[in-house]
Amino acid sequence: MKFLLRWYFVLIGLLLYSTSAFASVNVQNMRVGNQSDGARVVFDISQSINYRVFLLDNPKRVVVDLDDANIGALKTKVSNQVILNSRVGKMSGNDKRVVFDLSRPATVKKAFMIPPQGGQSWRLVVDLEMVGESAFKSKIGNNHIVTNNTKFSPEEEKSESSWWSFGSSDEAKVDNKINRKRIIVLDPGHGGKDPGAIGAYAKTYEKNVTLAMGKELKQLLQNKGYVVYLTRESDIFIPLRQRTKIAQKYKADLFMSIHADSAQNRNATGLSVYTLSDTASDKEAAALAERENKADIIGGIDLGGNTKEVNDILISLSQTDTRNKSSKYATYLVQEMSKSVKLVKNTHRFAGFAVLKAPDVPAALLEMGYLSNRTEEANLRTSSYRKKLAESVARAVDRYFKDPEIASN
């Protein structure tokens, strides 16, 4: 009798094991977030799963195949600096395919499973890295499929403690993100053969004022722990689109172009802040954007001649996450500036500045005041006044990066 009972429990155990071992995996959630060099996709799942991740071209896609998976109503309308959108399809049996359309070339940097931690479910993590066209094409094909058995370097495997989705609480994620050194690119407007506005009284060149301000602000932000680059550190001419490429090269978390305004009305005074829009907020903003964008023609190349389709794509990309972050920064900038200097009416304005069109870098353009006004021209020539402006900018930068929405992205 004992022998029969023993075999009875063994059989029951085997039955339960086989039932659980071959049960379908439930994909409960999917999240997409930015990383400094690309994007991260996280699937919350009920148990470990077999997967295959690979690239397809024409159009550019990343494909994640999941074996024997139940996928419910996932939020598939996702986008970030790499991914345009996603969709889920059914394969043979109960296998599923998740396809991510890419806005730019990217490769699979790594993919791995994370067991449950702190009450969380299993997670499948796929990290994408932005690359050039040739690097993307070199990773297409069966030889580059990433699976459960693909090995990565020890440094990459340590990603379990990285900034997104692995902490025990939202607060931990925010703290980790704040502690990462943020990268800021400052763009002193004009330069070289392009003097910008010229002061009506002391004949001050805008290019000299913006460069002085850029250097002073760079030092102040570096002292606060930020990593700061200037698009130019001397009196040279840089095409507008090249300035945005510099921000992208450094993988900037924030880009700010520095300018000084001019107006026919010499009584006009005040500081203003601009962010990107395909329609200007008023005639003055439209005229200013047109005047600034023509700086590219001075260098012999009119980079403003993009096709309507290209410009539409740029505007469309900018209208998503990046545009929202730009507006958030502009709001903090206006609030801090209002404590120390005079502002124009409707301080936060919108215009189609070419220098703000990087689709993946939050950006704002600061007009420090009017060189056409005697008092403001004199103020902008003094380091003490520029220091006051720089301190206001630094406070706005601090508030921006400590904002929970920004810190957790």
C-alpha positions as CSV (number, residue, x, y, z in Angstrom):
1,M,0.0,0.0,0.0
2,K,2.8,2.4,0.9
3,F,4.5,1.5,-2.4
4,L,1.3,2.4,-4.4
5,L,0.8,5.7,-2.5
6,R,4.4,6.6,-3.2
7,W,3.9,6.1,-6.9
8,Y,0.6,7.9,-6.8
9,F,2.2,11.1,-5.5
10,V,5.1,10.8,-7.9
11,L,2.7,10.6,-10.8
12,I,0.7,13.6,-9.5
13,G,3.9,15.6,-9.2
14,L,5.0,14.7,-12.7
15,L,1.6,15.7,-14.0
16,L,1.7,19.0,-12.3
17,Y,5.3,19.7,-13.4
18,S,4.4,18.9,-17.0
19,T,1.4,21.0,-17.0
20,S,3.3,24.1,-15.7
21,A,6.3,23.4,-17.8
22,F,4.4,23.5,-21.0
23,A,1.9,26.2,-20.1
24,S,1.9,29.2,-22.4
25,V,3.7,32.3,-21.2
26,N,1.6,35.4,-20.6
27,V,3.0,38.7,-21.8
28,Q,1.4,41.1,-19.4
29,N,2.9,44.5,-20.4
30,M,5.4,46.1,-22.8
31,R,7.3,49.3,-22.2
32,V,9.6,51.4,-24.4
33,G,12.0,54.0,-23.1
34,N,15.0,56.1,-24.3
35,Q,18.6,55.4,-23.4
36,S,21.5,57.7,-24.0
37,D,22.6,55.6,-27.0
38,G,19.3,54.2,-28.2
39,A,16.2,52.6,-26.7
40,R,15.1,49.9,-24.3
41,V,12.1,47.6,-24.7
42,V,10.9,45.6,-21.7
43,F,8.3,42.8,-21.7
44,D,6.7,41.9,-18.4
45,I,6.0,38.1,-18.6
46,S,4.7,35.3,-16.3
47,Q,7.8,33.1,-16.7
48,S,11.0,32.7,-18.7
49,I,10.5,32.4,-22.4
50,N,12.4,31.4,-25.5
51,Y,12.9,34.4,-27.9
52,R,14.7,35.4,-31.1
53,V,15.5,39.0,-31.9
54,F,16.7,40.1,-35.3
55,L,16.8,43.0,-37.9
56,L,14.9,43.4,-41.2
57,D,15.4,46.1,-43.8
58,N,13.1,47.9,-46.3
59,P,11.7,49.2,-44.1
60,K,14.0,49.1,-41.1
61,R,12.5,46.9,-38.3
62,V,13.5,45.0,-35.2
63,V,11.6,41.7,-34.8
64,V,11.0,39.9,-31.5
65,D,9.7,36.3,-31.8
66,L,8.2,34.8,-28.7
67,D,7.6,31.0,-28.4
68,D,4.2,29.8,-27.1
69,A,3.1,33.2,-25.8
70,N,-0.3,34.7,-24.9
71,I,-0.3,38.4,-25.6
72,G,-3.2,40.4,-24.4
73,A,-4.1,44.0,-25.1
74,L,-0.7,45.5,-25.1
75,K,-0.1,49.2,-25.6
76,T,1.5,49.0,-29.1
77,K,1.3,52.7,-30.0
78,V,4.7,53.5,-28.7
79,S,7.4,55.8,-30.0
80,N,10.7,57.2,-28.9
81,Q,14.0,58.4,-30.4
82,V,14.5,55.1,-32.2
83,I,11.1,53.4,-32.5
84,L,8.3,54.8,-34.6
85,N,5.6,52.2,-33.7
86,S,5.0,48.5,-33.0
87,R,2.6,45.8,-33.8
88,V,1.9,42.2,-32.7
89,G,1.3,39.3,-35.1
90,K,0.5,35.5,-34.8
91,M,2.9,32.9,-36.1
92,S,2.5,29.1,-36.2
93,G,0.9,27.5,-33.2
94,N,0.8,29.9,-30.3
95,D,4.1,31.7,-31.2
96,K,3.9,35.5,-31.5
97,R,5.9,38.1,-33.3
98,V,6.3,41.7,-32.1
99,V,7.6,44.1,-34.8
100,F,9.1,47.5,-34.1
101,D,9.4,50.0,-37.0
102,L,12.6,52.1,-36.7
103,S,12.9,55.8,-37.4
104,R,16.7,55.4,-37.8
105,P,19.3,52.6,-38.1
106,A,19.8,50.6,-34.9
107,T,21.2,47.2,-33.9
108,V,20.4,44.8,-31.0
109,K,23.0,45.8,-28.4
110,K,21.8,43.0,-26.0
111,A,18.8,41.0,-24.9
112,F,18.4,39.0,-21.7
113,M,15.9,37.7,-19.2
114,I,15.6,38.9,-15.6
115,P,14.0,36.7,-12.9
116,P,11.4,38.1,-10.6
117,Q,12.8,40.7,-8.1
118,G,11.0,42.6,-5.3
119,G,7.6,41.3,-6.3
120,Q,8.0,42.0,-10.0
121,S,7.4,39.5,-12.8
122,W,9.9,38.0,-15.1
123,R,11.2,40.5,-17.7
124,L,12.6,40.2,-21.2
125,V,14.8,43.2,-22.0
126,V,15.9,44.2,-25.5
127,D,18.4,47.1,-25.8
128,L,18.8,48.8,-29.2
129,E,21.8,51.0,-30.1
130,M,21.7,53.8,-32.7
131,V,24.3,53.1,-35.4
132,G,25.1,54.2,-39.0
133,E,23.6,52.7,-42.1
134,S,26.5,50.4,-42.9
135,A,26.6,49.0,-39.3
136,F,22.8,48.4,-39.5
137,K,23.1,46.4,-42.7
138,S,26.0,44.4,-41.4
139,K,23.8,43.0,-38.6
140,I,21.0,41.7,-40.9
141,G,20.9,38.0,-41.5
142,N,20.6,34.6,-39.7
143,N,24.1,34.9,-38.3
144,H,23.1,37.9,-36.2
145,I,19.9,36.5,-34.6
146,V,20.0,37.1,-30.8
147,T,18.5,34.3,-28.7
148,N,18.5,33.0,-25.1
149,N,21.9,31.4,-25.8
150,T,23.6,34.6,-27.0
151,K,26.4,35.7,-24.7
152,F,27.3,39.3,-23.9
153,S,30.2,40.8,-22.1
154,P,30.1,40.9,-18.3
155,E,29.7,44.7,-18.4
156,E,26.6,44.4,-20.5
157,E,25.1,41.7,-18.3
158,K,25.3,44.1,-15.3
159,S,22.4,46.0,-16.8
160,E,20.1,44.5,-14.3
161,S,20.7,47.4,-12.0
162,S,20.4,50.0,-14.8
163,W,18.1,53.0,-14.8
164,W,14.9,51.7,-16.2
165,S,12.4,49.2,-14.9
166,F,14.7,47.3,-12.6
167,G,14.6,49.3,-9.4
168,S,12.3,48.3,-6.5
169,S,10.4,51.6,-6.7
170,D,9.7,54.5,-9.0
171,E,11.7,56.7,-6.6
172,A,14.8,54.5,-7.1
173,K,14.5,54.8,-10.9
174,V,14.3,58.6,-10.6
175,D,17.3,58.8,-8.3
176,N,19.4,56.6,-10.6
177,K,18.5,58.8,-13.6
178,I,19.3,62.0,-11.8
179,N,22.7,60.7,-10.7
180,R,23.7,60.0,-14.3
181,K,25.7,63.0,-15.5
182,R,23.5,64.9,-17.9
183,I,24.9,66.1,-21.2
184,I,24.1,69.7,-22.3
185,V,25.1,71.3,-25.6
186,L,25.2,75.1,-25.7
187,D,25.1,76.8,-29.1
188,P,26.5,80.4,-29.2
189,G,24.6,81.8,-32.2
190,H,26.3,83.1,-35.3
191,G,30.1,83.4,-35.7
192,G,32.8,83.9,-38.3
193,K,31.4,85.6,-41.4
194,D,28.0,85.8,-39.8
195,P,28.0,88.5,-37.1
196,G,24.3,88.3,-36.3
197,A,22.6,91.4,-35.0
198,I,24.8,94.5,-34.6
199,G,24.2,96.9,-31.7
200,A,22.6,100.2,-32.6
201,Y,24.9,102.2,-30.3
202,A,28.2,100.5,-29.4
203,K,28.1,98.3,-32.6
204,T,28.3,95.2,-30.5
205,Y,28.3,92.0,-32.6
206,E,25.8,89.4,-31.5
207,K,28.3,86.6,-32.3
208,N,30.7,88.0,-29.6
209,V,28.0,88.3,-26.9
210,T,26.6,84.8,-27.5
211,L,30.1,83.3,-27.4
212,A,30.9,85.1,-24.1
213,M,27.6,83.9,-22.6
214,G,28.2,80.4,-23.8
215,K,31.6,80.1,-22.2
216,E,30.4,81.6,-18.9
217,L,27.3,79.4,-18.8
218,K,29.4,76.3,-19.6
219,Q,31.7,76.9,-16.7
220,L,28.7,77.4,-14.3
221,L,27.0,74.2,-15.4
222,Q,30.2,72.2,-15.2
223,N,30.6,73.4,-11.7
224,K,27.2,71.9,-10.9
225,G,28.2,68.5,-12.3
226,Y,26.9,68.6,-15.8
227,V,28.8,67.5,-18.9
228,V,28.7,70.6,-21.2
229,Y,29.9,71.1,-24.8
230,L,29.8,74.2,-27.0
231,T,29.0,74.0,-30.7
232,R,31.8,76.6,-31.1
233,E,34.5,77.9,-28.8
234,S,35.9,80.6,-31.1
235,D,34.8,83.0,-33.8
236,I,34.0,80.5,-36.6
237,F,31.0,79.9,-38.8
238,I,29.0,76.7,-38.3
239,P,25.9,75.9,-40.5
240,L,22.7,75.6,-38.6
241,R,22.0,71.9,-39.3
242,Q,25.6,71.1,-38.3
243,R,24.9,72.6,-34.9
244,T,22.1,70.1,-34.3
245,K,24.3,67.3,-35.5
246,I,26.8,68.3,-32.9
247,A,24.1,67.9,-30.2
248,Q,23.3,64.5,-31.6
249,K,26.9,63.5,-31.8
250,Y,27.3,64.1,-28.1
251,K,24.0,62.4,-27.4
252,A,22.8,65.6,-25.6
253,D,20.0,65.5,-23.0
254,L,19.4,69.2,-23.7
255,F,20.4,71.7,-26.3
256,M,20.1,75.5,-26.0
257,S,20.9,78.0,-28.6
258,I,22.0,81.4,-27.4
259,H,21.1,84.7,-29.2
260,A,20.5,88.4,-28.8
261,D,17.6,90.0,-30.6
262,S,17.3,93.2,-32.7
263,A,14.2,95.2,-33.6
264,Q,13.5,98.4,-35.6
265,N,11.8,99.8,-32.5
266,R,14.7,100.8,-30.3
267,N,12.5,100.9,-27.3
268,A,11.9,97.2,-27.5
269,T,13.3,95.3,-24.5
270,G,13.1,92.0,-22.8
271,L,14.2,88.4,-22.9
272,S,12.3,85.6,-24.8
273,V,12.5,81.9,-25.2
274,Y,11.6,79.9,-28.3
275,T,10.8,76.3,-28.9
276,L,10.1,74.5,-32.2
277,S,6.8,74.8,-34.0
278,D,5.8,74.5,-37.7
279,T,3.7,77.6,-37.2
280,A,5.1,80.7,-35.5
281,S,3.3,82.2,-32.5
282,D,3.2,85.6,-34.1
283,K,4.6,87.6,-37.0
284,E,7.7,88.7,-35.1
285,A,8.6,85.1,-34.3
286,A,8.1,84.1,-37.9
287,A,10.3,87.0,-39.2
288,L,13.0,86.2,-36.6
289,A,13.1,82.5,-37.5
290,E,13.3,83.3,-41.2
291,R,16.2,85.7,-40.5
292,E,18.1,83.2,-38.4
293,N,17.5,80.3,-40.8
294,K,19.1,82.3,-43.6
295,A,22.4,82.1,-41.8
296,D,23.1,78.8,-43.7
297,I,23.0,80.7,-47.0
298,I,25.9,82.9,-45.8
299,G,28.1,79.8,-45.8
300,G,27.4,79.1,-49.5
301,I,24.9,76.3,-48.9
302,D,21.2,76.8,-48.4
303,L,20.4,73.9,-46.0
304,G,16.9,75.3,-45.7
305,G,15.9,73.8,-49.0
306,N,14.6,70.4,-47.7
307,T,11.7,68.8,-49.5
308,K,8.3,69.2,-48.0
309,E,8.3,65.5,-47.1
310,V,11.6,65.7,-45.2
311,N,10.5,68.8,-43.3
312,D,7.1,67.1,-42.5
313,I,9.0,64.2,-41.1
314,L,11.2,66.4,-39.0
315,I,8.2,68.3,-37.6
316,S,6.3,65.2,-37.0
317,L,9.1,63.6,-35.0
318,S,9.6,66.8,-33.1
319,Q,6.0,67.0,-32.1
320,T,6.2,63.9,-29.9
321,D,8.2,63.4,-26.7
322,T,11.0,65.8,-27.7
323,R,8.7,68.7,-28.2
324,N,7.0,68.1,-24.9
325,K,10.3,68.1,-23.1
326,S,11.4,71.2,-24.9
327,S,8.3,73.1,-23.7
328,K,8.8,71.8,-20.2
329,Y,12.3,73.2,-20.1
330,A,11.2,76.5,-21.7
331,T,8.6,76.8,-18.9
332,Y,11.2,76.4,-16.2
333,L,13.5,78.9,-18.0
334,V,10.8,81.6,-18.2
335,Q,9.9,81.1,-14.6
336,E,13.6,81.5,-13.4
337,M,14.4,84.4,-15.8
338,S,11.3,86.3,-14.5
339,K,12.9,86.5,-11.1
340,S,16.0,88.4,-12.3
341,V,15.4,90.2,-15.7
342,K,12.7,91.8,-17.7
343,L,10.8,89.5,-20.1
344,V,8.9,90.3,-23.2
345,K,5.1,89.8,-23.3
346,N,4.2,86.1,-24.1
347,T,7.8,85.1,-23.2
348,H,7.6,81.5,-24.4
349,R,7.2,81.7,-28.2
350,F,7.1,79.3,-31.1
351,A,8.8,79.4,-34.5
352,G,10.4,77.1,-37.0
353,F,14.1,77.6,-36.1
354,A,16.3,75.2,-38.1
355,V,18.7,75.0,-35.2
356,L,15.9,73.4,-33.0
357,K,14.9,70.7,-35.5
358,A,16.9,67.7,-34.1
359,P,14.1,65.3,-33.6
360,D,15.7,63.5,-30.7
361,V,17.1,66.3,-28.5
362,P,15.0,68.6,-26.4
363,A,15.9,72.1,-27.4
364,A,15.2,75.8,-26.8
365,L,16.5,79.1,-28.1
366,L,17.2,81.9,-25.7
367,E,17.0,85.5,-26.9
368,M,18.9,87.3,-24.1
369,G,17.6,90.8,-25.0
370,Y,17.7,93.5,-27.7
371,L,21.0,94.8,-29.0
372,S,19.0,97.5,-30.7
373,N,18.2,98.9,-27.3
374,R,20.9,101.1,-25.7
375,T,20.4,99.8,-22.2
376,E,20.2,96.1,-23.1
377,E,23.2,96.4,-25.4
378,A,25.2,97.9,-22.6
379,N,23.9,95.2,-20.2
380,L,24.8,92.3,-22.5
381,R,28.4,93.6,-22.8
382,T,29.0,93.2,-19.1
383,S,30.0,89.9,-17.5
384,S,28.0,90.7,-14.3
385,Y,24.7,90.9,-16.3
386,R,25.5,87.8,-18.3
387,K,26.3,86.0,-15.0
388,K,22.8,86.9,-13.7
389,L,21.3,85.4,-16.8
390,A,23.6,82.3,-16.5
391,E,22.5,81.7,-12.9
392,S,18.9,81.8,-14.0
393,V,19.5,79.3,-16.8
394,A,21.4,77.0,-14.4
395,R,18.4,77.0,-12.0
396,A,16.1,76.2,-14.8
397,V,18.3,73.3,-15.9
398,D,18.3,71.9,-12.4
399,R,14.6,72.0,-12.2
400,Y,14.2,70.4,-15.6
401,F,16.4,67.4,-14.9
402,K,14.9,66.9,-11.4
403,D,11.4,66.9,-12.8
404,P,10.1,63.3,-12.2
405,E,8.8,63.0,-15.7
406,I,12.2,63.9,-17.2
407,A,14.3,62.0,-14.6
408,S,12.4,58.8,-15.1
409,N,12.7,58.8,-19.0
